[in-house]
Amino acid sequence: MVTYKSSAVNSGLMPDLALAGVVLVRTAEVLISTATSEIATSVLTINDVLQMVPVPEGAQIIDIQIKIDSLMAPSGIANIGDGGDPDRYFENMNFPTQVKGFGYLTHANAGFNKVYQTNDTIDITFLSDQNDSGHTLTMNVWYKMQGSIDDES
């Protein structure tokens, strides 16, 4: 298992505004290729982790959007989660069939109500070997800061 970090994770947290009604978004894009210094590999193996987007203490995830530029071989099975629960948001997601271009994903798991008590990252954990390179993965994470919307439960 190898953990890779996106440039968004390496650059750290962005300033977060806890204003009523403010929804924040953070984006990360990762090129998986031997020609890049970010993810310099041609093979992602089972349990390799891509730390994509940093999440600050007090954040509540509203939605996650993911895009892959082309199909991954052989199947691109992965979980989307965080440091505490690798499949908190999506479990056994199949990139070729569930991620076609940019699109919102169905909330497969109930993790979207979690409020982060510490800083964390939203991660992709691969459940199958990916033996091809040259793919770009993009992730958008929408979140609000705890207490920023008056009628939240």
N, C-alpha and C positions, 0 to 999 in steps of 0.2 A: 504494500500500500504506500502510495506517495501522495502527499498533499501539495497541490499547486495553488498559488494565490494570483488573483487578477490584479491588474494595476489599480483598480478601485479599492481593493482590500489593502494593497501596499501603500496607497496614498492616505488611508485612514478615514475617519468619520467626517462627514460634512457638517457644518453648523446646522443645528436643528431648531426650527421655530415652533414653539408650543403655543401658537395662536389659534383661536377658535376657528374651526372650519378649514384649517390649512392641511392639505394632503401633500406629502413630500414624495418624491420619486428619486431613486438612485439607479443608475445604469452601469453595467459592466459588460465589456466585450472582450472575448478571449480568442486568439488565433492559436489553434493547436497545430504546430508545424515544427519541423527541425530547423526551420529558417528563422524562428523567432526566439527571443530570449525570455519571453513571458512563460510559455508552455513549450519548452524545447524538447519535444518528444514526437515520435511517430507512432507510438503505441501507448494507449491508456489501458490499464489492466483492471481486473476486478478489484473493487474497493478503493481505487484511486479517487481522490476527492479534489474537486475544483472549488475553492473558496471564492465565490463570485462577488457578493455584495456585503459590505459591512453594515451592521444594524446597531444603532445606539441603545444604551440603557433607556428604558421607558417607551420604546417604540412598540406599536401594535401593527402587524402586517395586515394590509387591506387586500392586496392582490399581488400575484407574481405573473409576469409575462416572460416567455422564453422563445427564442428563435434559433434555429440552426440553418446555416446556409445551404446545406445539402444533406443527403442521407448518410448516416454513419454505418459502417460495416462492423460486425455482421448484423447486429440488430439495434444497438444503441439503447439498451435497457438501463435506466437510472432512477435513483431516488432524489427528491428535492427536499432538503431539510436544513438543519442548523447543527451547531456543535453539540447540542444536547440530545438531539433526536434526528438522525439522518433521513428519516422519511416523514417528518412532521407535516409536510405539505402535500407531497405526491409520492406514491409508492409504486414501484415497478412500471414507471412511465416508459413507453416505447417511442423514441424520437421519430422514427419514420412514419408511424401511424398517428401519433397524437400531436406532433409538433410539425406543422407544415407552414413555414413562414411565421410571421409574427402573429401571435394569437393568444387570447386569454385561455387559461387552462381551467378545466372543471375542478372545483375544490374537492379533491379526492379524500383528503383527511381533514380532521377538525382543527388543525393547528392555527387557523386564521384568527382566533380570538386571543392568542397568547400575547401577553405584555412582557417584553424582555426585561429581566431584572438586572442583567449585566450586558455589556457589549458582546456581540456575537457576529456571526457571518451566515448568510444564506448560501448553502453549498449544493453542488451536484455530486452525488456519489455513484460511480459507475458499477453496474452489476454484471456487466459483460465486457469482455476484451474489445477494445476498439483499435484495430490494426491498420487504420488508414489515417492520414493526416491531411492538413490543409483546410480544415473546417473552422468556421467562426461561430462561436456560441455567444449569443447576446441575451442578457437577462435584465429586465426592469422589475424593481420591487417598489410597490406603493405602500406607504405606511403613514401613520399619524403618531404624534407623541401623546402619551397618556395624559388625559385631562384637557386635551385641546378641542374636544367637541362636547358641548354642554349636555346633550341628551344621550351620551354613551352609557351603556349598561356595564 
